[in-house]
């Protein structure tokens, strides 16, 4: 009787629980894997080209120069963060299957949710790290540029004999509004949140599909639709559907495709407008909801997937 009990205890497989340390290890391994795939080098190169493009246009007005610098750089970061998130995520799962790394990881045993979360965090760490570096570089360049442009504007006013105290004060306010402010950092944070949501969508599609190209194409289609949801609701739902039906259709569309327009504050920052704390909190909360829901669905799909 004792031997049977001992044998049963030995053969019984213990349930593996969620482990933050295991997820962190998976995330760091993902970062290393992406760096070996030259993803980070492409990020640095692209961002440097974007910053250089901000100085490539000759504009006399200091306000326009600073606005153009922010517009070009933030726009480039926005596009590139999404591209990196989608392409990296679409490549990771198929590559692990091809290299049979996934079988080794899951046989340790590692829960599939830990694997998925570690992959997602790893991609987001790479994107976030790149955005932080570029935020610091852009902040430094913008601060140096606004000081130089202010001095040039004052010299121009002095040459035109229009350098009154009121004119100089007004120019200082204009340059300060378009220069380095906390709004720039909020814009970068919004870019990161949008990339996070899109990356999670890519992870969901990658767990369903076996084709990397399919995942990339469909994710970009979802991204385009997500940016144009307001137009879709205005031109298709509002004129053709009644109030309750239209709201239901809009909710279904938002459930299928995330409303990415909710994270668009770059234009406001470029125009020198102040981004309120409430807007930042709303964006962060919405991104958290999207990521939680998509990760839950991804886990359900991947847990039942035959590998």
MIDOSE-1310 file (N, C-alpha, C; in nm, 2 decimals, decimal comma, always signed):
residues 307
xxxx	+0,08/-0,12/+0,00/+0,00/+0,00/+0,00/+0,09/+0,13/+0,00; +0,19/+0,12/+0,08/+0,28/+0,23/+0,09/+0,36/+0,25/-0,04; +0,40/+0,14/-0,11/+0,47/+0,15/-0,23/+0,38/+0,21/-0,34; +0,25/+0,17/-0,34/+0,16/+0,22/-0,44/+0,14/+0,37/-0,42
xxxx	+0,13/+0,41/-0,30/+0,12/+0,56/-0,27/+0,24/+0,64/-0,32; +0,36/+0,58/-0,29/+0,48/+0,64/-0,33/+0,49/+0,65/-0,48; +0,46/+0,54/-0,55/+0,46/+0,54/-0,69/+0,37/+0,64/-0,75; +0,25/+0,65/-0,69/+0,15/+0,75/-0,74/+0,20/+0,89/-0,72
xxxx	+0,27/+0,92/-0,61/+0,32/+1,05/-0,58/+0,43/+1,09/-0,68; +0,51/+0,98/-0,72/+0,62/+1,01/-0,80/+0,57/+1,04/-0,95; +0,47/+0,97/-0,99/+0,43/+0,98/-1,13/+0,34/+1,10/-1,15; +0,28/+1,16/-1,04/+0,19/+1,27/-1,05/+0,27/+1,39/-1,09
xxxx	+0,23/+1,46/-1,20/+0,29/+1,58/-1,25/+0,25/+1,70/-1,17; +0,34/+1,78/-1,11/+0,30/+1,89/-1,03/+0,25/+2,00/-1,12; +0,15/+2,08/-1,08/+0,10/+2,19/-1,16/+0,20/+2,31/-1,15; +0,24/+2,36/-1,27/+0,33/+2,47/-1,28/+0,26/+2,60/-1,27
xxxx	+0,30/+2,68/-1,18/+0,23/+2,81/-1,16/+0,30/+2,92/-1,23; +0,23/+3,03/-1,24/+0,28/+3,15/-1,30/+0,40/+3,20/-1,22; +0,51/+3,24/-1,29/+0,63/+3,28/-1,23/+0,68/+3,41/-1,29; +0,68/+3,52/-1,22/+0,74/+3,65/-1,28/+0,88/+3,63/-1,32
xxxx	+0,96/+3,56/-1,24/+1,10/+3,54/-1,27/+1,12/+3,46/-1,40; +1,03/+3,37/-1,43/+1,04/+3,29/-1,55/+1,00/+3,38/-1,67; +0,90/+3,47/-1,65/+0,86/+3,56/-1,75/+0,97/+3,66/-1,78; +1,04/+3,71/-1,68/+1,15/+3,80/-1,70/+1,26/+3,73/-1,78
xxxx	+1,29/+3,61/-1,75/+1,39/+3,54/-1,82/+1,36/+3,52/-1,97; +1,23/+3,49/-1,99/+1,18/+3,48/-2,13/+1,19/+3,62/-2,20; +1,16/+3,72/-2,13/+1,16/+3,86/-2,19/+1,31/+3,90/-2,23; +1,40/+3,87/-2,14/+1,54/+3,90/-2,17/+1,60/+3,82/-2,28
xxxx	+1,55/+3,69/-2,29/+1,60/+3,61/-2,40/+1,54/+3,66/-2,53; +1,42/+3,71/-2,53/+1,35/+3,77/-2,65/+1,43/+3,89/-2,69; +1,47/+3,98/-2,60/+1,55/+4,10/-2,63/+1,68/+4,06/-2,70; +1,74/+3,96/-2,64/+1,87/+3,91/-2,70/+1,85/+3,86/-2,84
xxxx	+1,74/+3,78/-2,86/+1,71/+3,73/-2,99/+1,68/+3,84/-3,09; +1,61/+3,94/-3,05/+1,58/+4,05/-3,14/+1,71/+4,13/-3,18; +1,79/+4,15/-3,08/+1,92/+4,22/-3,11/+2,00/+4,14/-3,21; +2,01/+4,01/-3,19/+2,08/+3,93/-3,29/+2,02/+3,94/-3,43
xxxx	+1,89/+3,97/-3,43/+1,82/+3,98/-3,56/+1,84/+4,12/-3,62; +1,93/+4,20/-3,56/+1,96/+4,34/-3,61/+1,84/+4,43/-3,60; +1,74/+4,40/-3,52/+1,63/+4,49/-3,51/+1,67/+4,63/-3,45; +1,75/+4,62/-3,34/+1,79/+4,74/-3,27/+1,87/+4,83/-3,36
xxxx	+1,96/+4,78/-3,44/+2,04/+4,86/-3,53/+1,95/+4,93/-3,63; +1,85/+4,87/-3,68/+1,76/+4,93/-3,77/+1,68/+5,04/-3,71; +1,65/+5,02/-3,58/+1,58/+5,13/-3,51/+1,66/+5,25/-3,49; +1,79/+5,23/-3,45/+1,88/+5,35/-3,43/+1,90/+5,42/-3,56
xxxx	+1,92/+5,35/-3,67/+1,95/+5,41/-3,80/+1,83/+5,49/-3,85; +1,71/+5,43/-3,83/+1,59/+5,50/-3,88/+1,57/+5,62/-3,80; +1,58/+5,62/-3,67/+1,56/+5,73/-3,58/+1,66/+5,85/-3,61; +1,78/+5,81/-3,64/+1,88/+5,91/-3,67/+1,85/+5,98/-3,80
xxxx	+1,80/+5,90/-3,90/+1,76/+5,96/-4,03/+1,64/+6,05/-4,00; +1,55/+6,02/-3,91/+1,43/+6,10/-3,89/+1,47/+6,23/-3,82; +1,57/+6,23/-3,73/+1,61/+6,35/-3,67/+1,68/+6,44/-3,77; +1,76/+6,38/-3,86/+1,83/+6,45/-3,96/+1,73/+6,52/-4,06
xxxx	+1,62/+6,45/-4,09/+1,52/+6,51/-4,17/+1,45/+6,63/-4,11; +1,45/+6,64/-3,98/+1,39/+6,75/-3,92/+1,47/+6,88/-3,94; +1,60/+6,86/-3,97/+1,69/+6,98/-4,00/+1,71/+7,00/-4,15; +1,65/+6,92/-4,23/+1,67/+6,93/-4,37/+1,60/+7,04/-4,44
xxxx	+1,49/+7,09/-4,37/+1,41/+7,19/-4,43/+1,45/+7,33/-4,38; +1,46/+7,42/-4,47/+1,50/+7,56/-4,43/+1,37/+7,64/-4,41; +1,34/+7,68/-4,29/+1,22/+7,76/-4,26/+1,27/+7,87/-4,17; +1,23/+7,99/-4,21/+1,27/+8,11/-4,14/+1,21/+8,12/-4,00
xxxx	+1,08/+8,10/-3,99/+1,01/+8,11/-3,87/+1,05/+8,01/-3,77; +1,10/+8,06/-3,65/+1,14/+7,96/-3,54/+1,03/+7,87/-3,50; +0,91/+7,92/-3,49/+0,80/+7,83/-3,45/+0,78/+7,72/-3,55; +0,79/+7,75/-3,68/+0,77/+7,65/-3,78/+0,89/+7,55/-3,78
xxxx	+1,01/+7,59/-3,75/+1,12/+7,50/-3,75/+1,11/+7,40/-3,64; +1,07/+7,45/-3,52/+1,06/+7,36/-3,40/+0,94/+7,26/-3,43; +0,83/+7,32/-3,48/+0,71/+7,24/-3,51/+0,75/+7,13/-3,61; +0,82/+7,16/-3,71/+0,86/+7,07/-3,82/+0,95/+6,96/-3,76
xxxx	+1,04/+7,00/-3,68/+1,13/+6,90/-3,61/+1,06/+6,80/-3,53; +0,96/+6,84/-3,45/+0,88/+6,75/-3,37/+0,79/+6,67/-3,46; +0,73/+6,73/-3,56/+0,64/+6,66/-3,65/+0,71/+6,54/-3,72; +0,82/+6,57/-3,78/+0,90/+6,47/-3,86/+0,95/+6,36/-3,77
xxxx	+1,00/+6,39/-3,65/+1,06/+6,29/-3,57/+0,96/+6,21/-3,50; +0,86/+6,27/-3,44/+0,75/+6,20/-3,37/+0,67/+6,11/-3,47; +0,65/+6,16/-3,59/+0,58/+6,08/-3,69/+0,66/+5,96/-3,73; +0,79/+5,98/-3,74/+0,88/+5,86/-3,78/+0,88/+5,76/-3,67
xxxx	+0,89/+5,81/-3,54/+0,89/+5,72/-3,43/+0,76/+5,64/-3,42; +0,65/+5,71/-3,45/+0,52/+5,64/-3,44/+0,51/+5,53/-3,55; +0,55/+5,56/-3,67/+0,55/+5,46/-3,77/+0,65/+5,34/-3,74; +0,77/+5,38/-3,70/+0,87/+5,28/-3,68/+0,84/+5,19/-3,56
xxxx	+0,79/+5,24/-3,45/+0,76/+5,16/-3,34/+0,65/+5,06/-3,37; +0,55/+5,09/-3,45/+0,45/+5,00/-3,49/+0,51/+4,89/-3,59; +0,60/+4,93/-3,68/+0,66/+4,84/-3,77/+0,75/+4,74/-3,69; +0,82/+4,79/-3,60/+0,91/+4,70/-3,52/+0,82/+4,60/-3,44
xxxx	+0,72/+4,65/-3,38/+0,63/+4,57/-3,30/+0,57/+4,46/-3,38; +0,52/+4,49/-3,49/+0,45/+4,39/-3,58/+0,54/+4,29/-3,64; +0,65/+4,34/-3,70/+0,74/+4,25/-3,76/+0,81/+4,16/-3,66; +0,86/+4,21/-3,55/+0,93/+4,13/-3,45/+0,84/+4,02/-3,40
xxxx	+0,71/+4,06/-3,36/+0,62/+3,96/-3,30/+0,58/+3,86/-3,40; +0,56/+3,90/-3,53/+0,53/+3,80/-3,63/+0,64/+3,70/-3,66; +0,76/+3,74/-3,64/+0,88/+3,65/-3,66/+0,91/+3,56/-3,55; +0,88/+3,60/-3,43/+0,93/+3,53/-3,31/+0,87/+3,39/-3,30
xxxx	+0,74/+3,37/-3,30/+0,68/+3,24/-3,28/+0,72/+3,14/-3,40; +0,71/+3,18/-3,52/+0,75/+3,09/-3,63/+0,90/+3,05/-3,62; +0,98/+3,15/-3,58/+1,12/+3,12/-3,57/+1,15/+3,02/-3,46; +1,08/+3,04/-3,35/+1,10/+2,94/-3,24/+1,05/+2,80/-3,28
xxxx	+0,94/+2,80/-3,36/+0,90/+2,67/-3,41/+1,00/+2,60/-3,51; +1,05/+2,69/-3,59/+1,14/+2,64/-3,69/+1,27/+2,59/-3,63; +1,32/+2,66/-3,53/+1,44/+2,62/-3,46/+1,42/+2,52/-3,35; +1,29/+2,48/-3,33/+1,25/+2,39/-3,23/+1,28/+2,44/-3,09
xxxx	+1,30/+2,57/-3,08/+1,33/+2,63/-2,95/+1,20/+2,62/-2,86; +1,09/+2,64/-2,92/+0,96/+2,64/-2,85/+0,94/+2,51/-2,78; +0,97/+2,39/-2,84/+0,95/+2,26/-2,78/+1,04/+2,25/-2,66; +1,16/+2,30/-2,67/+1,25/+2,29/-2,56/+1,20/+2,37/-2,44
xxxx	+1,15/+2,49/-2,47/+1,10/+2,58/-2,36/+0,98/+2,52/-2,29; +0,89/+2,47/-2,37/+0,76/+2,42/-2,31/+0,78/+2,29/-2,24; +0,89/+2,22/-2,27/+0,91/+2,09/-2,21/+0,99/+2,10/-2,07; +1,01/+2,22/-2,03/+1,10/+2,24/-1,91/+1,03/+2,20/-1,78
xxxx	+0,90/+2,22/-1,74/+0,80/+2,28/-1,83/+0,78/+2,43/-1,80; +0,74/+2,50/-1,90/+0,71/+2,64/-1,89/+0,57/+2,66/-1,94; +0,48/+2,72/-1,86/+0,34/+2,74/-1,90/+0,34/+2,83/-2,03; +0,24/+2,80/-2,11/+0,23/+2,88/-2,24/+0,20/+3,02/-2,22
xxxx	+0,13/+3,06/-2,11/+0,10/+3,20/-2,08/+0,23/+3,27/-2,05; +0,32/+3,20/-1,97/+0,45/+3,26/-1,93/+0,53/+3,29/-2,06; +0,53/+3,19/-2,15/+0,60/+3,21/-2,28/+0,55/+3,33/-2,36; +0,42/+3,34/-2,37/+0,36/+3,45/-2,45/+0,38/+3,58/-2,39
xxxx	+0,37/+3,59/-2,25/+0,39/+3,72/-2,18/+0,53/+3,76/-2,19; +0,62/+3,66/-2,18/+0,77/+3,69/-2,19/+0,80/+3,74/-2,33; +0,75/+3,68/-2,43/+0,77/+3,73/-2,57/+0,72/+3,88/-2,58; +0,60/+3,90/-2,54/+0,54/+4,03/-2,55/+0,62/+4,14/-2,48
xxxx	+0,66/+4,11/-2,35/+0,74/+4,20/-2,27/+0,87/+4,23/-2,34; +0,93/+4,12/-2,39/+1,06/+4,14/-2,46/+1,06/+4,24/-2,58; +0,95/+4,22/-2,66/+0,94/+4,31/-2,77/+0,91/+4,45/-2,72; +0,83/+4,47/-2,62/+0,80/+4,60/-2,57/+0,92/+4,67/-2,50
xxxx	+1,00/+4,58/-2,44/+1,12/+4,64/-2,38/+1,22/+4,70/-2,49; +1,22/+4,63/-2,60/+1,31/+4,68/-2,71/+1,25/+4,81/-2,77; +1,12/+4,81/-2,79/+1,05/+4,93/-2,84/+1,07/+5,05/-2,74; +1,03/+5,02/-2,61/+1,04/+5,12/-2,51/+1,18/+5,17/-2,49
xxxx	+1,28/+5,08/-2,50/+1,42/+5,13/-2,48/+1,46/+5,22/-2,60; +1,42/+5,18/-2,72/+1,45/+5,27/-2,83/+1,38/+5,40/-2,82; +1,26/+5,40/-2,78/+1,19/+5,53/-2,77/+1,24/+5,62/-2,66; +1,29/+5,56/-2,55/+1,35/+5,64/-2,44/+1,48/+5,70/-2,49
xxxx	+1,56/+5,63/-2,56/+1,69/+5,68/-2,61/+1,66/+5,80/-2,71; +1,56/+5,78/-2,80/+1,53/+5,88/-2,90/+1,46/+6,00/-2,83; +1,38/+5,98/-2,72/+1,32/+6,09/-2,65/+1,43/+6,17/-2,59; +1,53/+6,11/-2,53/+1,65/+6,18/-2,47/+1,72/+6,26/-2,58
xxxx	+1,75/+6,20/-2,69/+1,82/+6,26/-2,80/+1,74/+6,38/-2,86; +1,61/+6,36/-2,88/+1,52/+6,46/-2,94/+1,51/+6,58/-2,84; +1,50/+6,55/-2,71/+1,49/+6,65/-2,61/+1,62/+6,74/-2,61; +1,73/+6,68/-2,62/+1,86/+6,75/-2,62/+1,86/+6,84/-2,74
xxxx	+1,83/+6,78/-2,86/+1,84/+6,86/-2,99/+1,74/+6,97/-2,98; +1,62/+6,94/-2,93/+1,51/+7,05/-2,93/+1,55/+7,16/-2,84; +1,61/+7,13/-2,72/+1,65/+7,23/-2,63/+1,76/+7,32/-2,69; +1,86/+7,25/-2,75/+1,97/+7,33/-2,82/+1,92/+7,41/-2,94
xxxx	+1,82/+7,35/-3,01/+1,77/+7,42/-3,13/+1,69/+7,54/-3,09; +1,61/+7,53/-2,98/+1,52/+7,64/-2,95/+1,60/+7,76/-2,89; +1,71/+7,73/-2,82/+1,80/+7,84/-2,78/+1,87/+7,91/-2,90; +1,91/+7,83/-2,99/+1,98/+7,89/-3,11/+1,88/+7,97/-3,19
xxxx	+1,76/+7,92/-3,21/+1,66/+7,99/-3,29/+1,61/+8,12/-3,22; +1,60/+8,11/-3,09/+1,56/+8,24/-3,02/+1,66/+8,35/-3,03; +1,79/+8,31/-3,02/+1,90/+8,41/-3,04/+1,89/+8,46/-3,19; +1,87/+8,37/-3,28/+1,87/+8,42/-3,42/+1,74/+8,51/-3,44
xxxx	+1,63/+8,48/-3,38/+1,51/+8,56/-3,40/+1,53/+8,70/-3,34; +1,60/+8,70/-3,22/+1,62/+8,83/-3,15/+1,72/+8,92/-3,24; +1,82/+8,85/-3,30/+1,91/+8,92/-3,38/+1,84/+8,98/-3,51; +1,74/+8,90/-3,56/+1,67/+8,95/-3,67/+1,58/+9,07/-3,64
xxxx	+1,52/+9,06/-3,52/+1,44/+9,17/-3,47/+1,52/+9,30/-3,45; +1,64/+9,27/-3,40/+1,73/+9,39/-3,38/+1,78/+9,45/-3,51; +1,80/+9,37/-3,61/+1,83/+9,42/-3,74/+1,72/+9,50/-3,80; +1,60/+9,46/-3,78/+1,48/+9,53/-3,83/+1,44/+9,64/-3,74
xxxx	+1,51/+9,66/-3,63/+1,48/+9,76/-3,53/+1,34/+9,75/-3,47; +1,31/+9,62/-3,44/+1,18/+9,59/-3,39/+1,19/+9,51/-3,26; +1,31/+9,52/-3,19/+1,35/+9,44/-3,08/+1,30/+9,51/-2,95; +1,17/+9,54/-2,94/+1,11/+9,60/-2,82/+1,10/+9,49/-2,72
xxxx	+1,08/+9,53/-2,59/+1,07/+9,43/-2,49/+0,95/+9,34/-2,51; +0,84/+9,40/-2,56/+0,72/+9,32/-2,58/+0,74/+9,22/-2,70; +0,81/+9,26/-2,80/+0,83/+9,17/-2,91/+0,93/+9,06/-2,87; +1,03/+9,09/-2,79/+1,12/+8,98/-2,75/+1,05/+8,88/-2,65
xxxx	+0,97/+8,94/-2,57/+0,89/+8,85/-2,47/+0,79/+8,76/-2,55; +0,73/+8,82/-2,65/+0,64/+8,74/-2,73/+0,71/+8,63/-2,81; +0,83/+8,66/-2,86/+0,91/+8,56/-2,93/+0,96/+8,45/-2,83; +0,99/+8,49/-2,71/+1,04/+8,39/-2,61/+0,92/+8,29/-2,58
xxxx	+0,80/+8,34/-2,57/+0,69/+8,26/-2,54/+0,65/+8,16/-2,65; +0,67/+8,21/-2,77/+0,64/+8,13/-2,89/+0,74/+8,01/-2,90; +0,87/+8,05/-2,88/+0,97/+7,94/-2,89/+0,96/+7,84/-2,77; +0,93/+7,90/-2,65/+0,91/+7,81/-2,54/+0,79/+7,71/-2,55
xxxx	+0,68/+7,76/-2,61/+0,57/+7,68/-2,63/+0,60/+7,56/-2,73; +0,67/+7,59/-2,84/+0,71/+7,49/-2,94/+0,83/+7,42/-2,90; +0,90/+7,46/-2,80/+1,03/+7,39/-2,76/+1,01/+7,27/-2,67; +1,11/+7,25/-2,59/+1,11/+7,13/-2,50/+1,01/+7,15/-2,39
xxxx	+0,91/+7,07/-2,38/+0,81/+7,07/-2,27/+0,78/+6,92/-2,24; +0,70/+6,91/-2,13/+0,66/+6,77/-2,09/+0,57/+6,71/-2,19; +0,50/+6,79/-2,27/+0,41/+6,74/-2,38/+0,49/+6,65/-2,47; +0,62/+6,68/-2,50/+0,70/+6,59/-2,59/+0,70/+6,45/-2,53
xxxx	+0,73/+6,44/-2,40/+0,74/+6,31/-2,34/+0,60/+6,23/-2,34; +0,49/+6,31/-2,32/+0,36/+6,25/-2,33/+0,33/+6,20/-2,47; +0,38/+6,27/-2,57/+0,37/+6,22/-2,71/+0,44/+6,09/-2,73; +0,56/+6,08/-2,68/+0,64/+5,95/-2,69/+0,57/+5,84/-2,61
xxxx	+0,51/+5,87/-2,50/+0,44/+5,77/-2,42/+0,31/+5,72/-2,50; +0,24/+5,82/-2,56/+0,13/+5,78/-2,64/+0,17/+5,69/-2,76; +0,29/+5,72/-2,82/+0,34/+5,63/-2,93/+0,37/+5,49/-2,87; +0,43/+5,48/-2,75/+0,45/+5,35/-2,69/+0,33/+5,28/-2,67
xxxx	+0,22/+5,35/-2,61/+0,10/+5,28/-2,59/+0,03/+5,22/-2,71; +0,03/+5,30/-2,82/-0,02/+5,26/-2,94/+0,06/+5,14/-3,00; +0,19/+5,14/-2,99/+0,27/+5,03/-3,04/+0,24/+4,91/-2,95; +0,22/+4,93/-2,82/+0,19/+4,81/-2,73/+0,06/+4,74/-2,77
xxxx	-0,04/+4,82/-2,80/-0,17/+4,76/-2,84/-0,15/+4,69/-2,98; -0,09/+4,75/-3,07/-0,07/+4,69/-3,20/+0,02/+4,56/-3,19; +0,12/+4,56/-3,11/+0,20/+4,44/-3,09/+0,12/+4,33/-3,03; +0,03/+4,36/-2,93/-0,05/+4,26/-2,87/-0,14/+4,19/-2,98
xxxx	-0,20/+4,28/-3,07/-0,28/+4,23/-3,18/-0,20/+4,13/-3,27; -0,07/+4,17/-3,29/+0,01/+4,09/-3,38/+0,04/+3,95/-3,31; +0,06/+3,96/-3,18/+0,08/+3,83/-3,10/-0,04/+3,74/-3,11; -0,16/+3,80/-3,10/-0,28/+3,72/-3,11/-0,29/+3,65/-3,25
xxxx	-0,27/+3,73/-3,35/-0,28/+3,68/-3,49/-0,17/+3,57/-3,51; -0,05/+3,60/-3,46/+0,06/+3,50/-3,47/+0,03/+3,37/-3,41; -0,04/+3,37/-3,30/-0,08/+3,25/-3,23/-0,19/+3,17/-3,31; -0,26/+3,24/-3,39/-0,36/+3,18/-3,47/-0,31/+3,13/-3,60
xxxx	-0,24/+3,21/-3,67/-0,19/+3,18/-3,81/-0,05/+3,12/-3,80; -0,01/+3,05/-3,90/+0,12/+2,99/-3,91/+0,21/+3,06/-4,01; +0,15/+3,16/-4,08/+0,23/+3,23/-4,18/+0,27/+3,37/-4,12; +0,39/+3,40/-4,13/+0,44/+3,53/-4,09/+0,39/+3,64/-4,17
xxxx	+0,38/+3,62/-4,30/+0,33/+3,72/-4,40/+0,19/+3,76/-4,37; +0,11/+3,65/-4,34/-0,03/+3,67/-4,31/-0,05/+3,76/-4,18; +0,03/+3,72/-4,08/+0,02/+3,80/-3,96/+0,06/+3,95/-3,98; +0,16/+3,97/-4,06/+0,20/+4,11/-4,08/+0,10/+4,19/-4,16
xxxx	+0,05/+4,13/-4,26/-0,05/+4,19/-4,35/-0,18/+4,22/-4,27; -0,23/+4,13/-4,20/-0,36/+4,14/-4,13/-0,34/+4,24/-4,02; -0,23/+4,24/-3,95/-0,21/+4,34/-3,84/-0,20/+4,48/-3,89; -0,14/+4,50/-4,01/-0,13/+4,63/-4,06/-0,27/+4,68/-4,11
xxxx	-0,35/+4,58/-4,16/-0,49/+4,62/-4,20/-0,57/+4,66/-4,08; -0,55/+4,58/-3,97/-0,62/+4,62/-3,84/-0,57/+4,76/-3,79; -0,45/+4,79/-3,81/-0,39/+4,92/-3,77/-0,45/+5,03/-3,85; -0,46/+5,01/-3,98/-0,52/+5,11/-4,07/-0,67/+5,14/-4,03
xxxx	-0,74/+5,03/-4,01/-0,88/+5,04/-3,97/-0,89/+5,11/-3,84; -0,80/+5,07/-3,74/-0,81/+5,13/-3,61/-0,79/+5,28/-3,61; -0,71/+5,33/-3,71/-0,69/+5,48/-3,72/-0,80/+5,55/-3,78; -0,88/+5,47/-3,86/-1,00/+5,53/-3,93/-1,13/+5,50/-3,87
xxxx	-1,14/+5,45/-3,75/-1,27/+5,41/-3,70/-1,37/+5,52/-3,69; -1,32/+5,64/-3,65/-1,41/+5,75/-3,64/-1,47/+5,78/-3,78; -1,40/+5,78/-3,88/-1,45/+5,80/-4,02/-1,55/+5,69/-4,06; -1,52/+5,56/-4,02/-1,61/+5,45/-4,05/-1,74/+5,47/-3,98
xxxx	-1,74/+5,51/-3,85/-1,86/+5,53/-3,78/-1,94/+5,65/-3,84; -1,87/+5,75/-3,88/-1,94/+5,87/-3,93/-2,00/+5,85/-4,07; -1,93/+5,77/-4,16/-1,98/+5,76/-4,29/-2,06/+5,63/-4,32; -2,05/+5,53/-4,24/-2,12/+5,40/-4,26/-2,22/+5,37/-4,16
xxxx	-2,19/+5,39/-4,03/-2,28/+5,35/-3,92/-2,39/+5,46/-3,90; -2,35/+5,59/-3,88/-2,44/+5,69/-3,85/-2,55/+5,71/-3,95; -2,52/+5,72/-4,08/-2,63/+5,75/-4,18/-2,72/+5,63/-4,20; -2,66/+5,51/-4,19/-2,74/+5,39/-4,23/-2,80/+5,31/-4,12
xxxx	-2,76/+5,33/-3,99/-2,80/+5,25/-3,88/-2,87/+5,34/-3,78; -2,97/+5,28/-3,71/-3,04/+5,36/-3,60/-2,95/+5,37/-3,48; -3,00/+5,45/-3,38/-2,91/+5,48/-3,26/-2,86/+5,36/-3,19; -2,94/+5,26/-3,15/-2,89/+5,15/-3,07/-2,82/+5,05/-3,17
xxxx	-2,86/+5,03/-3,29/-2,79/+4,94/-3,38/-2,66/+5,00/-3,42; -2,65/+5,13/-3,44/-2,53/+5,20/-3,47/-2,43/+5,19/-3,36; -2,47/+5,21/-3,23/-2,38/+5,20/-3,12/-2,33/+5,05/-3,10; -2,42/+4,96/-3,13/-2,38/+4,82/-3,12/-2,27/+4,78/-3,22
xxxx	-2,30/+4,83/-3,34/-2,20/+4,81/-3,45/-2,07/+4,87/-3,42; -2,07/+4,99/-3,36/-1,95/+5,06/-3,33/-1,87/+4,99/-3,22; -1,94/+4,93/-3,12/-1,88/+4,86/-3,02/-1,82/+4,73/-3,07; -1,89/+4,67/-3,16/-1,83/+4,54/-3,22/-1,71/+4,58/-3,30
xxxx	-1,71/+4,69/-3,38/-1,59/+4,73/-3,45/-1,47/+4,76/-3,36; -1,50/+4,83/-3,25/-1,40/+4,86/-3,15/-1,34/+4,74/-3,08; -1,43/+4,63/-3,07/-1,38/+4,51/-3,01/-1,29/+4,43/-3,10; -1,32/+4,44/-3,23/-1,24/+4,36/-3,33/-1,11/+4,44/-3,36
xxxx	-1,13/+4,57/-3,39/-1,01/+4,65/-3,42/-1,00/+4,76/-3,31; -0,89/+4,77/-3,24/-0,87/+4,88/-3,14/-0,88/+5,02/-3,20; -0,94/+5,11/-3,13/-0,96/+5,24/-3,18/-0,82/+5,32/-3,15; -0,73/+5,31/-3,24/-0,60/+5,37/-3,22/-0,60/+5,52/-3,23
xxxx	-0,71/+5,58/-3,28/-0,71/+5,73/-3,28/-0,72/+5,79/-3,14; -0,75/+5,70/-3,04/-0,76/+5,75/-2,91/-0,62/+5,78/-2,85; -0,51/+5,74/-2,92/-0,38/+5,76/-2,88/-0,31/+5,87/-2,96; -0,38/+5,93/-3,05/-0,32/+6,04/-3,14/-0,32/+6,17/-3,07
xxxx	-0,21/+6,20/-3,00/-0,19/+6,34/-2,94/-0,07/+6,41/-3,00; -0,01/+6,34/-3,10/+0,11/+6,40/-3,16/+0,08/+6,53/-3,23; -0,03/+6,54/-3,30/-0,06/+6,66/-3,37/-0,08/+6,78/-3,27; -0,14/+6,75/-3,15/-0,16/+6,85/-3,05/-0,03/+6,90/-3,00
xxxx	+0,07/+6,80/-2,98/+0,20/+6,84/-2,92/+0,27/+6,92/-3,03; +0,27/+6,88/-3,15/+0,33/+6,96/-3,26/+0,28/+7,10/-3,27; +0,15/+7,12/-3,24/+0,09/+7,25/-3,24/+0,12/+7,33/-3,12; +0,19/+7,27/-3,02/+0,22/+7,34/-2,90/+0,11/+7,34/-2,79
xxxx	+0,01/+7,26/-2,81/-0,10/+7,25/-2,72/-0,06/+7,17/-2,59; -0,13/+7,20/-2,48/-0,10/+7,13/-2,36/-0,18/+7,01/-2,35; -0,12/+6,89/-2,32/-0,19/+6,77/-2,30/-0,22/+6,75/-2,15; -0,35/+6,74/-2,12/-0,39/+6,73/-1,98/-0,37/+6,59/-1,92
xxxx	-0,35/+6,59/-1,79/-0,33/+6,46/-1,72/-0,44/+6,36/-1,75; -0,56/+6,41/-1,76/-0,68/+6,32/-1,78/-0,66/+6,25/-1,91; -0,61/+6,31/-2,01/-0,60/+6,25/-2,14/-0,49/+6,14/-2,13; -0,38/+6,17/-2,06/-0,28/+6,07/-2,04/-0,33/+5,94/-1,97
xxxx	-0,41/+5,97/-1,86/-0,46/+5,86/-1,78/-0,56/+5,78/-1,87; -0,64/+5,84/-1,95/-0,74/+5,77/-2,03/-0,67/+5,69/-2,13; -0,57/+5,74/-2,19/-0,49/+5,66/-2,29/-0,43/+5,54/-2,23; -0,37/+5,56/-2,11/-0,30/+5,45/-2,04/-0,40/+5,34/-2,00
xxxx	-0,52/+5,38/-1,95/-0,62/+5,29/-1,90/-0,68/+5,21/-2,02; -0,70/+5,28/-2,14/-0,75/+5,21/-2,25/-0,65/+5,11/-2,31; -0,53/+5,15/-2,31/-0,42/+5,05/-2,36/-0,42/+4,93/-2,27; -0,43/+4,95/-2,14/-0,43/+4,84/-2,04/-0,54/+4,74/-2,07
xxxx	-0,66/+4,80/-2,09/-0,78/+4,72/-2,12/-0,76/+4,64/-2,25; -0,71/+4,70/-2,35/-0,69/+4,63/-2,48/-0,59/+4,52/-2,46; -0,48/+4,55/-2,40/-0,37/+4,45/-2,38/-0,42/+4,33/-2,30; -0,50/+4,36/-2,19/-0,55/+4,25/-2,11/-0,65/+4,16/-2,18
xxxx	-0,74/+4,22/-2,26/-0,84/+4,14/-2,34/-0,77/+4,06/-2,44; -0,68/+4,12/-2,52/-0,61/+4,05/-2,63/-0,52/+3,94/-2,58; -0,45/+3,96/-2,46/-0,37/+3,86/-2,41/-0,45/+3,74/-2,35; -0,57/+3,77/-2,30/-0,65/+3,66/-2,25/-0,70/+3,58/-2,37
xxxx	-0,74/+3,64/-2,48/-0,78/+3,56/-2,60/-0,66/+3,49/-2,66; -0,55/+3,55/-2,66/-0,43/+3,48/-2,71/-0,39/+3,36/-2,63; -0,40/+3,37/-2,50/-0,37/+3,25/-2,42/-0,47/+3,14/-2,44; -0,60/+3,17/-2,46/-0,70/+3,07/-2,48/-0,67/+3,00/-2,62
xxxx	-0,63/+3,08/-2,72/-0,60/+3,02/-2,85/-0,48/+2,93/-2,84; -0,37/+2,99/-2,79/-0,24/+2,92/-2,79/-0,24/+2,80/-2,70; -0,32/+2,80/-2,59/-0,33/+2,69/-2,50/-0,38/+2,56/-2,57; -0,47/+2,58/-2,66/-0,53/+2,47/-2,73/-0,47/+2,44/-2,87
xxx	-0,36/+2,52/-2,90/-0,30/+2,50/-3,03/-0,21/+2,38/-3,03; -0,22/+2,30/-3,14/-0,13/+2,18/-3,16/+0,00/+2,23/-3,21; +0,11/+2,19/-3,14/+0,24/+2,24/-3,19/+0,32/+2,12/-3,24
